[in-house]
Amino acid sequence: MILIKTQSEVDKMKRAGQQLAILFEKIKDLVVEGSSAYEVEKYVNIYMKEKGFIPTFKGYGGFPYATCISVNEEIVHGFPLKEKVFKSGDIVSIDMGLTLDGYIADAARTFIIGEVSEEVKKLVEITEKSFWIGIEQAIPGNRIGDIGHAIQNYVESFGFSIIKDYVGHGVGRKLHEDPQIPNYGEKGKGPLIRKRMTFAIEPMVSIGDWRVKVLDDGWTAITADKSLSAHYENTIVVTENGPEVLTILE
């Protein structure tokens, strides 16, 4: 069942979203050459504890960390390990969830470390842009398939591939609520979009093939062909005037 939020619930999610956006700004200085995924994880844990926020991912389904930090061919659910040291030429995707007053905000960003090729810059740029293309369809009266259709068409027009094994989702009191929101799909298909639905839209895009492999840790998903992958996500609410993004600073 797809939950329609009250305005009070939307306001709580927005507060959580703004705090998550602030946290993303604060970790930027740690996502640099010579730093490590562990240093980001450590900072996020300390920061959330000091502020009284709950790191949504930690313990979710047994996931042991507050952050998912995925480098290069890692798509999503990467472990923030000490040995995962950032070097020039890397792309680093960081996915975080923050719970405040019982409501969740979920977002991801991909960072470029040092010098990368024009193709890699394009991958990161198109992944982010595809989110904005997709949410243009998140209006009352449209269908969930309209969002994925728009994302897929845009991404594939540049010769990149949409990761199909991992999808967006509803979000609110729970991290994963109905509906599932694939980053691909058919226009006019799927559940009806209504005012005050809240979604986490998260394109994951590969330079190469879309197929994935999960590593022996049981979590880290990589591209099967080891091609580079980028990830961009925000939590949004559907309003009568179109989508409002809750996890970007106002």
C-alpha positions in Angstrom: 0.0 0.0 0.0 1.3 3.4 -0.9 1.1 5.8 2.0 -0.2 9.4 1.5 1.5 11.5 4.1 -0.1 14.3 6.1 1.3 17.8 5.8 2.7 17.3 9.3 4.5 14.2 8.2 5.9 15.9 5.1 7.2 18.8 7.3 9.0 16.3 9.6 10.6 14.6 6.5 11.7 18.0 5.3 13.4 18.7 8.6 15.2 15.4 8.3 16.0 16.1 4.7 17.6 19.5 5.4 19.7 18.0 8.1 20.9 15.3 5.7 21.7 18.0 3.1 23.8 19.8 5.8 25.7 16.6 6.6 26.5 16.1 2.9 28.0 19.6 2.8 30.1 18.8 5.9 31.6 15.6 4.5 32.8 17.2 1.3 36.1 18.0 2.8 36.7 14.4 3.8 36.0 13.0 0.3 39.4 13.9 -1.1 42.6 12.2 -2.2 44.3 10.4 0.7 41.2 10.3 2.9 39.4 7.0 3.4 35.8 5.7 3.5 36.3 4.9 7.2 37.1 8.5 8.0 33.7 9.6 6.4 31.9 6.8 8.3 33.5 7.8 11.6 32.6 11.5 11.1 29.0 10.7 10.2 28.6 8.5 13.3 30.0 11.1 15.6 28.0 14.0 14.0 24.7 12.1 14.1 25.2 11.1 17.7 26.0 14.7 18.8 23.0 16.0 17.0 20.6 13.3 18.2 19.9 11.9 14.8 19.6 8.2 14.0 21.8 6.8 11.2 19.0 5.0 9.3 21.1 2.4 7.5 23.0 1.2 10.6 21.5 -2.2 11.5 18.9 -2.1 8.7 18.6 -5.6 7.4 21.9 -6.3 9.2 23.9 -3.6 7.4 26.7 -2.7 9.8 27.4 0.9 8.9 25.9 4.4 8.9 27.1 5.0 5.3 27.3 3.1 2.0 30.5 4.2 0.3 31.0 2.7 -3.1 34.1 3.4 -5.3 34.5 3.1 -9.1 32.9 -0.2 -10.2 31.0 -0.5 -6.9 27.4 0.6 -7.5 25.8 0.6 -4.1 26.0 -0.8 -0.5 29.8 -0.5 -0.4 31.4 -0.9 3.1 33.2 2.2 4.5 36.5 0.4 5.2 39.9 1.8 6.3 41.6 0.2 3.4 39.2 2.0 1.0 41.5 5.0 0.5 40.5 7.6 -2.1 42.9 8.3 -4.9 43.0 10.6 -7.9 40.8 9.3 -10.6 38.3 7.6 -8.3 34.6 8.3 -8.3 33.0 7.8 -4.8 29.3 7.3 -4.3 28.1 8.0 -0.8 24.5 7.0 0.3 23.2 8.0 3.7 19.9 7.9 5.6 19.0 10.1 8.5 16.0 9.6 10.9 14.7 12.6 12.9 11.5 12.5 15.0 10.7 9.1 13.5 10.9 10.2 9.8 13.5 9.3 7.3 15.4 11.2 4.6 17.6 9.3 2.1 20.0 10.7 -0.4 23.2 9.8 -2.3 25.9 11.8 -4.1 28.8 10.8 -6.4 32.1 12.7 -5.8 35.0 13.0 -8.2 38.5 12.7 -6.8 41.2 14.6 -8.6 41.5 14.2 -12.3 39.2 12.0 -14.4 38.4 11.6 -18.1 35.8 13.6 -19.8 33.7 10.4 -20.1 33.8 9.9 -16.4 32.8 13.5 -15.8 29.9 12.9 -18.2 28.8 9.8 -16.3 28.5 11.7 -13.0 26.8 14.7 -14.7 24.3 12.6 -16.6 23.5 10.4 -13.6 22.6 13.6 -11.6 20.8 15.2 -14.5 18.7 12.0 -15.0 17.3 12.4 -11.5 16.0 15.9 -12.4 14.6 14.6 -15.7 12.9 11.8 -13.9 11.2 13.9 -11.2 9.6 16.2 -13.7 7.2 13.3 -14.1 6.4 13.1 -10.4 3.2 15.0 -10.6 -0.3 14.1 -9.5 -2.1 12.0 -12.2 1.0 10.6 -13.7 2.2 7.0 -13.2 5.3 5.6 -11.5 6.4 4.2 -14.9 6.6 7.7 -16.3 9.5 8.5 -13.9 11.6 5.5 -14.8 10.8 5.9 -18.5 12.2 9.4 -18.5 15.3 8.5 -16.6 16.1 5.5 -18.9 15.5 7.4 -22.1 17.8 10.2 -21.0 20.6 8.0 -19.7 20.6 5.6 -22.7 20.6 8.5 -25.2 24.2 9.1 -24.0 25.2 5.4 -24.4 25.2 4.7 -20.7 23.3 1.9 -19.0 20.7 2.0 -16.2 21.4 -0.5 -13.4 18.2 -2.5 -13.2 18.7 -4.6 -10.0 18.4 -1.7 -7.6 15.5 0.8 -7.7 14.0 3.8 -5.9 11.3 3.5 -3.4 8.7 5.1 -1.2 10.1 6.4 2.1 8.7 7.9 5.3 8.6 6.2 8.7 10.3 3.2 7.0 13.3 3.3 4.8 11.6 1.2 2.1 7.9 1.8 1.6 5.7 1.1 -1.4 6.0 1.7 -4.3 9.2 0.4 -5.9 10.4 3.0 -8.4 12.6 1.5 -11.1 14.9 3.8 -13.1 13.5 2.3 -16.2 9.9 1.5 -17.3 7.0 2.1 -19.6 5.2 5.4 -19.8 1.7 5.3 -18.4 2.3 2.1 -16.4 2.4 1.5 -12.7 0.7 3.0 -9.7 -1.0 6.4 -9.9 1.0 9.3 -8.4 -0.9 11.4 -5.9 -0.2 14.5 -3.9 1.9 14.0 -0.7 3.4 10.7 -1.8 7.1 10.7 -0.7 9.7 8.9 -2.8 13.5 8.3 -2.9 14.4 8.5 -6.5 17.9 7.2 -7.2 19.4 6.6 -10.7 22.4 4.3 -10.7 24.2 4.4 -14.0 27.1 2.5 -15.6 29.5 3.4 -18.4 29.4 -0.3 -19.4 26.9 -3.0 -18.9 23.9 -2.9 -16.5 24.4 -6.3 -15.0 25.6 -6.6 -11.4 27.5 -8.9 -9.1 27.4 -9.0 -5.2 30.7 -9.5 -3.5 31.3 -12.0 -0.8 30.5 -9.5 2.0 26.9 -10.1 0.9 26.2 -6.4 0.4 28.6 -4.6 -2.0 27.2 -4.6 -5.5 29.6 -4.0 -8.4 29.1 -3.9 -12.2 29.7 -7.4 -13.5 32.0 -6.0 -16.2 33.9 -3.8 -13.7 32.8 -0.6 -15.5 32.5 2.6 -13.6 29.2 3.4 -12.0 27.6 6.6 -10.5 24.7 7.1 -8.1 22.5 10.2 -7.3 19.5 10.2 -5.0 17.2 12.6 -3.2 14.0 12.3 -1.2 11.1 14.1 -2.8 7.4 14.9 -2.0 4.8 15.2 -4.7 2.9 18.5 -4.5 0.0 19.9 -6.5 2.7 22.1 -8.1 5.1 19.3 -8.9 7.9 17.6 -7.0 9.7 19.2 -4.0 13.2 18.0 -3.2 13.6 17.6 0.6 17.3 16.7 0.7 18.8 19.8 -0.9 19.5 22.9 1.1 17.0 25.7 0.6 
